[in-house]
Amino acid sequence: MFTNSPTQSITLWDKQIFVKRDDLLDTHFSGNKARKFYHFLVNDFPHIKYIVGSGSAQANSLYSLSVLAKMNGWQLDYYVSHISEQVKSQYTSSTASQTNYAKSLENGANVLAIDWQRQQFSDCEHLDDAIEVLKPQYIERYGDKVLFVPEGGRCEFAKTGLKQLAAEVLEWSKATKQNDVVVFLPSGTGTTAVYLNQQLALLNASNDIKVQVATCCTVGDESYLTAQFSQLVDDVHLHPIILNDGKKYHFGKLYLPLYQLWQEVQQSTGVEFDLLYDPIGLSVLKHHLNNPIFADKTVLYLHQGGLIGNHSMLKRYQRKLAKTNVRKVERG
Ligand SMILES: Cc1ncc(COP(=O)(O)O)c(C=O)c1O
């Protein structure tokens, strides 16, 4: 369970690309979370009764944590900076069951917005700071029955699942005689990319095949991502290569050219990618496909799932497209 995803061959921009279909690992855990939360899926935690997570009210990790909590009979308290009226309305609308937020509430999660006006949060700049303020209260109440999961699953526990993924990639490379492979994936916190690269290097210590991880930023810039890598893996030689397409993106913002690229890829390959991370990943991949980093190498794109979030992203794109078309008509 939660392992051995298939690898599929597609042709994109006249090049053969392999896609590791982690999106097919499980319907409840988007591929990325199936790997990062693998540790919690395959080990027993008899003393745990509560989990505390944080992030966005629309995040894949909220939904995956809510499923994990439900499976284990744990109570999930998930903190967010803010819950917009639009997100709240998803819970009561007819499409409710299709969003991460609504599905998580259905699973019994407590999604709690931090009340930034409260004195106890007055020195906090970020959500992480607020969690640090709340931690002692949880520990006082529940002792070692409570487990804290950092935003996006950015923690040591993620290594267990990424070691498994690294083993699968190496096994596939050996079985199919691919001797020089670049695994490409878009990063958020960078946890997946840096642990995958580290574990590939450790498992392949004899270096009988070359497998390198390359990634791009979707949150923050390259210095942010490098700092994230360093927090998890000290040795910079084990950090993935960071690529860009020459453009700056803001996480979660809509970019019509990226939407068009996403559509083009779906139409030509039949594979649905996620609409938050993958459009940037695909654009960076396209930009570099004929550069030395990818040319003459086997390219393995890691599909990290996240497709539940596509429902609300598609709605946002449709609204943006409608507005753009109205403006075009008005301009004549
Ligand atoms: C679908 C998807 N792709 C990519 C990522 C980025 O993973 P990481 O934060 O480990 O870089 C995430 C993580 O939240 C995700 O859900």
The ligand as a Gaussian input file, in Angstrom:
#p B3LYP/6-31G(d) Opt

LIG

0 1
 C        0.860000      18.373000      -5.418000
 C        2.086000      18.894000      -4.747000
 N        3.169000      19.128000      -5.503000
 C        4.291000      19.620000      -4.933000
 C        4.377000      19.893000      -3.581000
 C        5.658000      20.469000      -3.014000
 O        6.302000      19.585000      -2.119000
 P        7.416000      20.104000      -1.124000
 O        6.732000      21.029000      -0.156000
 O        7.928000      18.884000      -0.452000
 O        8.437000      20.810000      -1.931000
 C        3.265000      19.655000      -2.763000
 C        3.356000      19.944000      -1.318000
 O        2.642000      20.494000      -0.624000
 C        2.080000      19.145000      -3.356000
 O        0.978000      18.900000      -2.631000

